[in-house]
Amino acid sequence: MLVYSGLRLVLLLAVGGLLYLTGARGLLLIILAFLLSGALSLVWLDKPRGQASAGFGRLMGRMNDKIDAAATKEDDADTSADDETGSEAETSEQKS
């Protein structure tokens, strides 16, 4: 993810430098630099973008697994607490 972001930044600065040398200044320079570097990154940075998105997907998958494990653990704890409460209620009813 950091590699892709770094490459995008380098590309933005390079395009901005080239536009500056060609005479673009101010807001026009900024807008053109972002538009051109964005278009170029779609072609030139395809592989790093795919790697970054795969890494991000794995990270989100691990987070979802941890959330699911915590939810399952909580559900199991609730179920065992309900079982204990239910058996105490049955014992009380049997004594009556």
N, C-alpha and C positions, 0 to 999 in steps of 0.2 A: 504494500500500500504506500509506504513512504517512497519507494523507488519510483512508482508511477507519478506521485505528486511532485517529486523532485524533477523528473523529466518534463512534466507539464510546465513547471516554473521556468526551467532552463529554456524550453521552447518559447514560452511567452516573452522572456527577456531577449532572446535572439531575434524573434520577429519584431519586437519593439525596437531593438537596436537598428535593424535593417530599415524599418520604416522611418526612424529618426534620420538615418543617413540619406534617405530619399526625400526628406523635406517635410514629413508629417510632424505636426506639433500639437500640443494641448490635448483637448478632448478627442479630436480626430485620431491622434496617435494611440490613445488608450483604447478607443472603440475598435479600431482596425486591428490592433495587436491582439486583443481578445478574440475577435472574430476569426482572424487568420490562423492564430495558434490553435484555436479550438478545432477548426476544420482540418488543419494539418495533423493534429493529434489523433483524429479519428483514423487516419491512414497510417501514420508513422508509429503510433504507440498502441497499436491493436494488441500485440502480444503482452506487453506489460499490463495493459488494462484488463485483459482476460485473467492474468495471474493474480492481479489485485482483487478482482471480483471473486475468484475462486477462494482466495484466502479469507475474504470477508464472509463468504458463504460458510466456510468451515468454522469461523469464529462464531457466527450466529447459530450454527448447528450445535456447537458445544454449549453455548449459553442456553439454548432450548432444552438440551439434554439435562443440564443442571436444574433447570426450572421443573422439568418433568419429574426428576428424581426427588426433588424437595417436595413436590405436590404428592407424589406417591407415598413418601415417608410420612407426611402429615396425614394423609388419608388413612394409612395403616395405624397410626397412633390414635386417630379418632375412632376407628373401628374397634381397636382393642379396648379403648376407654368405654365405648358403648357396650361391648360384651361384658365387661366387669360390672357396669351399672345394671345391665339386664340380669345378670346372675344374682346380684344382691337383691334385686326386686323380687325375683322368683323365690329366693330363700325367705324373704320377709312374708311373702304370700303363703308359703308352706307352713310357717310357724303359726299363722292366724287360724 
